[in-house]
Structure formats: C-alpha cells, structure tokens
Amino acid sequence: METLVQYKFAIENKYSFKKEAKSKSIEFSNETTHAYTYFEVPSRKDSFTILRIKETDKKKSTDMKIRNNETGEWKHFETKIENPEQLRN
C-alpha cells in the first residue's frame, strides 16, 4: 500500500518557487486545477467532517474526510460522479 503525504503552504511567486525547487533537484508532477464546492456538515464532538465536490478536467467526485478529534487521524472517502451540478442542486 502506497502512503502519500500532502503539505500545503502559501507561496508568494509560484515561478520563483519552482525555479528554486528545480535548482535543488526537486521535481513536480504536472499541475492540475481543482475546483471545490464545500458543504456545511455538522461535526460531532469527537470528529470533524469535510464534505465537498471535487472537479478537475479529468475527474469529478464527491470527497468526504472525517478527522477523529482524539487521535488526529483522517478517514477519506471519494466517489466518482457524472454530474456535479445535479448534486449541488
């Protein structure tokens, strides 16, 4: 089983950041643009839930993440959908 790590942080200039990374032999995969539609989901005392529609040029899906507040562990569920607009409605 493959383990992936994703770390997000703000950068001021994407082009200078990529140039600096390249100078340190860091390679990036091809960029993809994601569009998210977030929905309000009541979280419970013991967990935090994120529910959203995720759209890229190749894929459309619902995406739900649930974090256990005691352990900090996340569970992730994703399901392919054909018509995001129908789900939004």
QUIVENKA-V736961 format. One record per residue. N is the residue number from 0. RES is the residue in one letter. PSI is psi in whole degrees, -180 to 180 (none if undefined). Layout:
# QUIVENKA-V736961
N&RES&PSI, N&RES&PSI
This chain:
# QUIVENKA-V736961
0&M&131, 1&E&136, 2&T&129, 3&L&146, 4&V&134, 5&Q&127, 6&Y&127, 7&K&137, 8&F&157, 9&A&142, 10&I&150, 11&E&-39, 12&N&110, 13&K&-35, 14&Y&-42, 15&S&-34, 16&F&-46, 17&K&-39, 18&K&-45, 19&E&-45, 20&A&-43, 21&K&-37, 22&S&-19, 23&K&18, 24&S&29, 25&I&127, 26&E&145, 27&F&150, 28&S&173, 29&N&142, 30&E&144, 31&T&143, 32&T&131, 33&H&138, 34&A&129, 35&Y&141, 36&T&115, 37&Y&145, 38&F&143, 39&E&127, 40&V&126, 41&P&124, 42&S&150, 43&R&169, 44&K&-35, 45&D&-3, 46&S&163, 47&F&133, 48&T&137, 49&I&129, 50&L&129, 51&R&162, 52&I&131, 53&K&127, 54&E&132, 55&T&179, 56&D&-19, 57&K&-18, 58&K&143, 59&K&131, 60&S&161, 61&T&148, 62&D&121, 63&M&132, 64&K&136, 65&I&124, 66&R&129, 67&N&116, 68&N&-24, 69&E&-42, 70&T&-18, 71&G&1, 72&E&141, 73&W&142, 74&K&139, 75&H&131, 76&F&134, 77&E&137, 78&T&129, 79&K&139, 80&I&155, 81&E&-36, 82&N&89, 83&P&-34, 84&E&-39, 85&Q&-41, 86&L&-40, 87&R&-41, 88&N&none
